[in-house]
Amino acid sequence: MDIDKTMLRDIHLAFIKMHILYHAVKEEVFGIGLIKELKRHGYKLSPGTLYPTLAKMQLSGLLTCECRTVQHKQRKYYRITRAGEDLLDEVKEKLKELYDEIVKENDK
C-alpha cells in the first residue's frame, strides 16, 4: 500500500507543478494564492510542500522569483520562464494525447 501512496503522491505533485506553470503563464503567482487556487482543484497543500516545490522549479529554470513587501510582509512572486513555457506546451500535448486515449476511448 505504501508504494501506491508514493506513486499517487508523485502523480499529484506532477499535476500540481503543471497547475503552477499554467497559472504562472497567465500572471505572476505567489504561495498563498497558489495554495488557495490548488485547493479549488482538490489539492490540499501545506506551505511546507508548496514552497520547496516552487524553489525546485526555480532552480530548474522553470520559474523566476521576485521578492516584494506587501502589507509589511515579504512575498515571493513567481513568473514562468521560456523554459517553463516550453515544458508546459510539451506537457499539454502529452496530456491531450493521454486524455484522448484514456477518457475518450472509454466514452465510445
Rosetta blueprint (number, residue, H / E / L):
1 M L
2 D H
3 I H
4 D H
5 K H
6 T H
7 M H
8 L H
9 R H
10 D H
11 I H
12 H H
13 L H
14 A H
15 F H
16 I H
17 K H
18 M H
19 H H
20 I H
21 L H
22 Y H
23 H H
24 A H
25 V H
26 K H
27 E L
28 E L
29 V E
30 F E
31 G H
32 I H
33 G H
34 L H
35 I H
36 K H
37 E H
38 L H
39 K H
40 R H
41 H L
42 G L
43 Y L
44 K L
45 L L
46 S L
47 P H
48 G H
49 T H
50 L H
51 Y H
52 P H
53 T H
54 L H
55 A H
56 K H
57 M H
58 Q H
59 L H
60 S L
61 G L
62 L L
63 L E
64 T E
65 C E
66 E E
67 C E
68 R E
69 T E
70 V E
71 Q L
72 H L
73 K E
74 Q E
75 R E
76 K E
77 Y E
78 Y E
79 R E
80 I E
81 T L
82 R H
83 A H
84 G H
85 E H
86 D H
87 L H
88 L H
89 D H
90 E H
91 V H
92 K H
93 E H
94 K H
95 L H
96 K H
97 E H
98 L H
99 Y H
100 D H
101 E H
102 I H
103 V H
104 K H
105 E H
106 N H
107 D H
108 K L
